[in-house]
Amino acid sequence: MSGDKNHDLKGFGSRAVHSGTNHIGDAVNTPIFQSSTYKLTDERYAGWAEGAQHTLLYARLSSVNSDAVAQKLTALEGGEDAEVFASGMAAISTTLMSFLSSGDHIVASPDVYGGTYGLLTEELPRFGIETTMTDMRDPAAYEAAIQPNTKILYIETLTNPVLKVCDIPAMVEIAKRHNLLCIIDNTFASPWACQPLSMGVDLVIHSTTKYLGGHSDIIGGAVVGSKELIAEIFPRKVHFGGSPDPHNCYLLERGMRTLHVRMPVLSNNASILAQRLESHPLIEKVNHPSLHSHEDYEVAKRVMPKGTGMVAFVVKGGDVAALKFMRGLNIIYEATSLGGVESLIECPFNSSHMMIPEEVRHAAGLVPGFVRMSIGIEDVEDLWADIESALSKV
Ligand SMILES: Cc1ncc(COP(=O)(O)O)c(C=O)c1O
């Protein structure tokens, strides 16, 4: 790789600012190095012969900007290496296809991200790869679902949109005992809130579109882990082709440099709003891992004690009331996606989870009136005023 390593910096914030940044031309950041290809030199030919990972040859393989981002994320997650992708789904599909062949089996949960659910249930079976879906809240159920041909335990730090918290160390222990890869999607937590590699997870995936990018202006993905596992993924990234453009990586790196400043603000905002919502007469139930009432409060204290900006709650009066509330908001926008500096809200029943049958949604806790908010870094009193005012119109 070509950027500054600086992995040894102690502080998370210092690593967010400095690790991986490539000071080309004495720039203080990594400039946008917009080139699809690079002049071939003897050194580059040699790099190619060795497998080409992080050798500047052609931007589908790697680029100055993708290398900078890969190094920064490696430093933030505490890994050895990373690969970056054009989307979170490119990261997930390429990673899974790197370790699975026809006849293999995965254990996952029915409330994984919708795109991942589609990949596991609609695409992978066409290649002879089957998934058993069971409750991520229940490590024993995951263990019971393991078959002789199981290769991967697939988990998410926090489920979407119910915000169940996964007991990562318990899942890791099961994966190790059965000699399986444990792969986690850490998008909803970000490496600021949770570093699953330190708990023994093998590979950490992100949709960098969310907290890492942080400004709702890019689509991207990444996977971090050991050098050995990332070296397995790299050739598949080259073959499947879900590689990011240098400009996209530049924006991602710029976002990552302030991750440690944004996350405490939005996580604190979310905790305050969750508490206030919990005592509002028009709210039936609130899900946020900082609340004592959250079913996974104790697990959350262990695996992601710093919290998250995601809050889910149920408006009394069902979906009609939830829609009315949502459309009465002024500075919290109705939009799908999350993790940006601005607060966003959605009703899963008519957006992210529209394709899931109603009875399955209800069984998963997506009862009528359910809304999901991604809290941003606005002033919390402005957010609360907006919420109170919209609720008063329901
Ligand atoms: C938890 C999670 N993982 C993966 C993805 C997919 O990421 P992308 O939209 O960048 O492909 C998303 C998107 O919303 C997500 O929420």
The ligand as an ORCA input file, in Angstrom:
! r2SCAN-3c Opt
* xyz 0 1
  C     -26.814     -2.943      7.625
  C     -26.650     -2.729      6.158
  N     -25.783     -3.485      5.476
  C     -25.594     -3.345      4.151
  C     -26.309     -2.405      3.441
  C     -26.098     -2.294      1.957
  O     -25.307     -1.189      1.691
  P     -25.330     -0.382      0.307
  O     -26.666      0.276      0.206
  O     -24.183      0.559      0.458
  O     -25.112     -1.377     -0.776
  C     -27.213     -1.575      4.097
  C     -27.978     -0.562      3.359
  O     -28.890      0.048      3.860
  C     -27.392     -1.750      5.499
  O     -28.263     -0.999      6.194
*
